[in-house]
Every structure is written in C-alpha cells, then in structure tokens.
Amino acid sequence: MTPASSTASSRALWKRRLFQLVRWGVTLGVGGWLLQKIDLASLGNALARTQLLWTAAAVASIALGHLLYSEAAGLLLRTTGANVPRPRLIANHFLGLFFSLFLPSGVGGDVVRVIDLGKSSADVSIPAAGSMILIQRILALIAALELIVIAMPLAAPPVAMSAAWICGGILAAFLLGALALAIGPRNRSGEPIPGTQKPLGRALGYTRNLLQSPDGRRSLLLASVLVLLSQSLLVIGPYFVGRSLGLATAPLHYFYIAPLAAIAVTAPVSINGIGIREAIYIHYLGLVGVSNADAAAVGIELFLLNTLFAALGGLAWLFPAAGPTADAVSPTTGPAVAPVVSDELVGVK
C-alpha cells in the first residue's frame, strides 16, 4: 500500500468513526430529551393499556403495506426483463429491512437487496436492479410527501403548517424533475445523464426511458400507485397502534405524522432512528392533545413492530432460497423477456 492510499484509508476510517460518534451522540441526546419530557410511570401505564385486537390490525396493515411494496419492486424489475419469483421478492424486501437495522439510513439495506437480487435469477442485471431499487425508494419518498401535503392542510393545526410548505416544495421539485426527464432527449449514448454520477445518473436514465415509453409509463404509473397504497397502509398501521393504546385521535392526523416520522428516521443522524421517531410523535400528537407518554408509547410500539418485521428478513438471511450463486450472475446478463428499458440506453457498462 502506497503512503497516499494509506493516508486516504486512514481518513476514511476516521470519517466513519466520527460519523458513528455523531449518530450515537444524537441518539443519546434525543434520548435524554425524551426522558425529560416523559414520565416513565405514565409511559408504563400507556403501554399496559395495549389492546391486542387493535395491535393485530396494525400488524395486518403494515404487513400488507410491505407486500405491496415488494410487488412494486417486481413490477419495476420486469421493465428491465428480470423475472424474480414473488416469494423471492418478498424475502428480498424483508432482507433489506433486516440489514437497515444495522446499516445507515436504509441505504445499506437497499445495497443488500441489490446483491441478493443478483443471486436470485440469472436474468437480473445488477446495475439495473440497483437503479430500480433507487427508483422505488424515490417513489416511496414522493408518496410520503403526497400524503403529508394532502393531509396537513385538512387536519394539522396552523402552527404545524410550515412542514407542509417545505414538503410541498420538495414534492414540486420532484414533479418538475420528472417532467424534465419526460420531455428531454432519450439517452442512446451509453452514458448516464450528463452531469450526474452513478448510480443516480443511471437511475435517472432508466426513469427517463420509462417516462418516454408508453409501456414504461404504464409500469411506472402502476408502480407509483402500488407504492402509494403501500405507504397509506403503513400509515394506517400507526393509527391502529394509537387505537390499541386507547387514543381517539382522528386517523387523518396519522397521514401526515407517520410519513414525517418515516422520512426523518431515514436520515442517518441517529442509530436506527431511535428517539427521532418518538420525538416527532410527541411533538405532532401533542399539538392535538395527546400526552407525551401516550405519544411516546405509539412510537415505541411502532419501533417494536418494525423490528419484528425486520426479524423476518433475518430468517431470510439465515435460510436463503436456492438460486444462482453470485459468481453465476453477471451485471450484463441478457433479459429473459423483452425489457421496456435496456442497459444500452442508460449507460450500464
């Protein structure tokens, strides 16, 4: 190893350690703030009120949301000519949830999903799969922003409306970007969109070609609908959790609080979003009359349910389904069926 490469490696290691230190600092800091805001006896009483029937409804709603999300992934993958069996898609989704418990911001879980997809079928192009998973992640963010922008003006107190304006601005930027991709020139140069870096440039290239193809537009629209339904079910889950604790908060409030919490915990500023989720529920449910202890109980139960679903991915990791080995899967493997978009058009080399 040369002195220059050794220095670069040391800097990268130092940055990773500093990043982890910051995440632990934020987690402990938010945790300390929560302890000051919450009476532990009241929190225990709130958790003790849990009604199993409503909790079961929350589990069912969240489970269906995850299943629809995995279905959207399969639809996007089919536009590249990849046909992954539905059971493998479901296992792949939960595998990503499992590794997101340990890797920052959910992105690490998506990387694991891409690698696993490459092992699942010989017709999966790993670069294409990575682009489609990224597109799906963006669709989920857009769906969450849509729910916030619709629900907040209808239900949120005026003091909370600043978040709606911010989310509306971000959503408008996404929609304008999609319009620019739809009317821009189709990329046939074998390179990602100029001025962008892989993998984002590759994903943008795929998105542009989907938007400019009739079949691609239909697939992207259907995937968007599936993701929106998925996010809505993942929002109804927290409402059922609130009902299980005896809260009578109108369901419409959860249609902006739950997406805000989901977006916030995706940011890699704390360990697995611990504390951030609870703080958002305390703040926004508090604005509509819910006590700090009850709001924190909602966040804690959601964390436990999400961990339970992620544990299913741990089982998928321990007992992987049979499929091609990593060595048998090439990033340039040809598709089994005619794809809507191809690697040739978006610069996969």
Summary of the structure (lengths in Angstrom):
residues: 349
radius of gyration: 21.4
end to end distance: 28.4
largest distance: 64.3
contacts: 1180
relative contact order: 0.17
helix: 76%
strand: 0%
